[in-house]
Amino acid sequence: MRIGVFICWCGSNIAKTVDVEKVAEAAREMPGVVYATDYKYMCSEPGQNMIKDAIAEHKLDRIVVASCSPRLHEPTFQRCIGEGGLNSYMVEMANLREHCSWVHDRTPEATQKAIELVQMAVAKVSKNEPLYRKDIPITKRALVIGGGIAGIQASLDIADAGYPVVLVERTPSIGGHMAQYDKTFPTLDCAACILTPKMVDCASHPLIDIWTYSEIEEVNGFVGNFEVKIRKRAKSVDERKCTGCGLCMEKCPVKGIPSEFDECVGTRRAIYVPFPQAVPNKPVIDRDHCRMFTTGKCGVCQKICPAEAIDYEQQDVILTEKFGAIVVATGFKLWNHAALGEYGYGKYPDVISAVQFERIMNASGPTDGHIVRPSDGKTPKSIAFISCVGSRDDTHGYPYCSKVCCMYNAKQALLAKDKLHDVETYVFYMDIRANGKGYEEFVRRTIEEYGANYIRGRVSRIYPDGDQMVVRGVDTLLGKQVELRVDLVVLATAMQPQDDAKELARKLGVSTDQYNWFNEAHPKLKPVEVLSDGIYLAGACQYPKDIPDTVAQASGAASKVVGLFSKPAIKSEPMIAYINEDTCAGCGLCVEVCPFGAIELTEVLDKEKSTRENQVTKIVARVNEGVCKGCGTCAAACRSLSARLRGFEGSQILAEIDVLGDMMKAKK
C-alpha cells in the first residue's frame, strides 16, 4: 500500500488558518504514506499534473487530497487520478476549508485538527477498493410537462436536435399564460404575434407530439429509462375527424359559462376552443355544463357536425410511455387575493386582477380590446394599479418578490394611456424592481412620457363610493396619507406554484421549497437540474420569472436533455447502495425509508433451503442502480446490516473512528 497525500493552500482560504507545511510534514509519518506535499492550488492544472507525476514516480496506489469540499472538487480529483492510471475511486478528500479553516482562527489547535482530518482520510483510503461504472442504455425520447412558452421552447429545441418529444398540457391548448397577454414588456411586442408562430412550429414539427387535455398519473424508472403513465382526458370530440370548422360552437345552446382563459371577465359555451389561435384548434366539451351530460338531452353539436366528430361515449385513456428525460415546465398560477378582504376583490366588479386587465385590453378578449369597466361597460377616466398584492407580504401572502409585477404595472399604465389618451393612471408601489435589459428605461418612459403617477406606499383599503372606487393608502415619500377616487382598480397579484405542484413533485421524486416551488440541485451551478438525474426545470415552476428568463432556462433545460441523449449510454455512479441478499430478511424497511424510491422487494431463490427437488424462494430487497443516489439511508436503517454503501463500508468508517479514538487517547 503506497499512499500519497496532497495538501492544498486554496490560495489563502486554508493557509491563512492552517500551517499547511506542518500538516504535510505530519502526513509523511502516517502509516502507509510514502509521499506528501503541499501546493497553492491543487485543483489547478499544475496541481493535478503534480498528482499524476507523483503517482508515476512514487508508484502510488491511493491518494488523499486535503483541500475544500468533496462536493465541489471530488469529481475533479477522481478524473485526475483516473488519468494518472489509478482507479478513480481510490481517492479520499479531507475537507480542510469548510471543516477547519473557515470555522477557526489561526491557532495550533486548527493545524492539529487539520492533521487529524488528514489522518482519518488516510485510514479510510487504506480500506478503499476499486469501483467501476456500468453502462445504462438511454431511451432517446423526451417528455415535456407543461405547454406554456417554457414547454414550447424546450420541445422545439430538443426536437430540432433530432430527438422525439411528447408535450403534455392539461388545458385544451398549448400557449400558457403568455397567450393571455396583450403585449410584452419592454419592447411592447404583441404576445400573440411572437407566441403563435412557435405554437404552430410545435404543432407542425414531425418529432413533437402534443397531448393536450392530459395529465401525468405516475412516474417510475430512472434517468434514461423513465416509464410514465399519462391520462388523456376525454374531449368528447374525435380530433382525427374534427376539421375545426366551429359550427358546433356557434350552435351550442349553453352560453354564459365563465371563461377560464379570459379569467372569468368573458364567457364561453359548453363546447369551446379557449382562444382563436389555440393549438390544436379543435373544440372540447365541458361535461360539467353540457346538457347532454347533465340532463341527457340536447345533442345539437352531434347533429350538426358535418364530420361526425362528436363522441359522447369517449372515455379517458391512460397510456404508458417510455422516456429518457423529463422537462418540468408547469408554470405558475396567480394568488387568490380574495384573502385581502380590504381590497374588495370578488365583491366589487371594478377591482380586477392584472391578467383580467390584460384580457380586457386584448383585441381577442371579451371587449375586443376596448378598456371598459366590468360593472357598467363605461370607459374609465382614472385607473389605479396596486403593486405587491400578496408579494412581500408575510401576513397575508408570500414574503418573496414576484419579480414581474413592477414591469407589468408600468406596461399596463403605458398601454392604458396609449389607448385612452385622457385617462389618469396611478401606480402604488413599494420599490421599483426593474432589473432586466431595458427595464429601467421602460419604467422611466411610462412616468416621463406617459404621465403615470407613481406613489410609493401600500394601499390600506379599497371601497366603493357612488360609481367610483376609493383607494386609501400612504405616500411614504411625502409622509402623508392619500385618498384617490378612481373608476377602475387593477391588482398586481403574486405568482404562486400550481395547486398540484407538491403532488407532481411526489410523482417525479423531486423536492420543493416551503412555498412548493420546485427545487433546483444547486442555485448557481445546477440551476435547471434537480437531485434526480434526468429531470430538468424550465420557467416559472421553479420561481417567478419573466418571459426572457423563462425562454433562456427552457433552452438551458433542452440543452441538458440533448447532451444526455448525445451519449451512447449513461455511466452509472458506483458509490451507491447494494444489498447482501444472503442475509437480507426482506422486511422492507429500506424500501420505506429510501427517499428516491430506488429499492424494491423481489422474489429470489433461497440457496440455503432449496434442493434439486424442492425450490424454495424468499423475498429480498434489491437496489435500482440507476435511481440510487448513495445517500446511505437504507444502510443506516437496515437491522441485519444487509444494506451497505459502496465507498462507505463499515470497515472504512470504523477505520476512521479507530484512528480518531487513538488520537484522542494520545492527547490525554
Secondary structure, DSSP 8 states (H G I E B T S, - for coil): --EEEEEE-TTTTTTTTS-HHHHHHHHTTSTTEEEEEEES-TTSHHHHHHHHHHHHHHT--EEEEEES-HHHHHHHHHHHHHHTTS-TTSEEEEEHHHHTGGGS-SSHHHHHHHHHHHHHHHHHHTT-------EE-----EEEE--SHHHHHHHHHHHHTT--EEEE-SSSSS-GGGGG-SEETTTTEEHHHHHHHHHHHHHH-TTEEEE-SEEEEEEEEETTEEEEEEEE---SB-TTT-----HHHHH-----EE-TTTTTSSEE-SEE-SSTT-SS---EE-TTT-HHHHTS---HHHHH-TT--B-TT---EEEEEEESEEEE---EEE--GGG-GGGTTTTSTTEEEHHHHHHHHSTTSTTTT----TTT----SEEEEEEEESSS-TTTS-SS--SSHHHHHHHHHHHHHHH-TT-EEEEEES-----STTHHHHHHHHHHTT--EEEES-EEEEEEETTEEEEEEEETTTTEEEEEEESEEEEEE-EEE-TTHHHHHHHHT--B-TT--B--SBTTTBSSB-SSTTEEE-GGGTS---HHHHHHHHHHHHHHHHHHHTSSSEE--SSSEEE-TTT-----HHHHH-TT--EEEEEEE-TTT--SS---EEEEEEE-TTT-----HHHHH-TTS-EEETTS-HHHHHHHHHHHHHHHHHH-
